[in-house]
Amino acid sequence: MSKKQTAVEWLESEFIKLESTTGVHGIMYDLIEQAKEMEKEQINKACYDGYYQEGMYDVRQYYNETFKAK
């Protein structure tokens, strides 16, 4: 099974590609990590607010199954 990417993970992979040719400053990696945390919170909120009823499905389980490599 291939791992799905969030938009932030895709952006991170594009920065990594650029790093070898144009250089990416270290601060960008800090910003990417902050963006990943924000995105994770947004996914959690969206699950609770709309798609899943609280208690029926563990949002952390959904996030890990969807976005974490197995």
MODELLER restraints for C-alpha pairs under 7 A, 6 or more apart:
rsr = mdl.restraints
at = mdl.atoms
rsr.add(forms.Gaussian(group=physical.xy_distance, feature=features.Distance(at['CA:3:A'], at['CA:67:A']), mean=6.35, stdev=0.5))
rsr.add(forms.Gaussian(group=physical.xy_distance, feature=features.Distance(at['CA:3:A'], at['CA:68:A']), mean=6.71, stdev=0.5))
rsr.add(forms.Gaussian(group=physical.xy_distance, feature=features.Distance(at['CA:3:A'], at['CA:69:A']), mean=5.36, stdev=0.5))
rsr.add(forms.Gaussian(group=physical.xy_distance, feature=features.Distance(at['CA:4:A'], at['CA:66:A']), mean=6.44, stdev=0.5))
rsr.add(forms.Gaussian(group=physical.xy_distance, feature=features.Distance(at['CA:4:A'], at['CA:67:A']), mean=5.52, stdev=0.5))
rsr.add(forms.Gaussian(group=physical.xy_distance, feature=features.Distance(at['CA:5:A'], at['CA:67:A']), mean=6.15, stdev=0.5))
rsr.add(forms.Gaussian(group=physical.xy_distance, feature=features.Distance(at['CA:8:A'], at['CA:32:A']), mean=6.96, stdev=0.5))
rsr.add(forms.Gaussian(group=physical.xy_distance, feature=features.Distance(at['CA:8:A'], at['CA:35:A']), mean=6.66, stdev=0.5))
rsr.add(forms.Gaussian(group=physical.xy_distance, feature=features.Distance(at['CA:8:A'], at['CA:36:A']), mean=6.07, stdev=0.5))
rsr.add(forms.Gaussian(group=physical.xy_distance, feature=features.Distance(at['CA:12:A'], at['CA:32:A']), mean=6.61, stdev=0.5))
rsr.add(forms.Gaussian(group=physical.xy_distance, feature=features.Distance(at['CA:15:A'], at['CA:24:A']), mean=6.79, stdev=0.5))
rsr.add(forms.Gaussian(group=physical.xy_distance, feature=features.Distance(at['CA:18:A'], at['CA:24:A']), mean=6.84, stdev=0.5))
rsr.add(forms.Gaussian(group=physical.xy_distance, feature=features.Distance(at['CA:44:A'], at['CA:59:A']), mean=5.92, stdev=0.5))
rsr.add(forms.Gaussian(group=physical.xy_distance, feature=features.Distance(at['CA:47:A'], at['CA:59:A']), mean=6.59, stdev=0.5))
rsr.add(forms.Gaussian(group=physical.xy_distance, feature=features.Distance(at['CA:48:A'], at['CA:54:A']), mean=5.95, stdev=0.5))
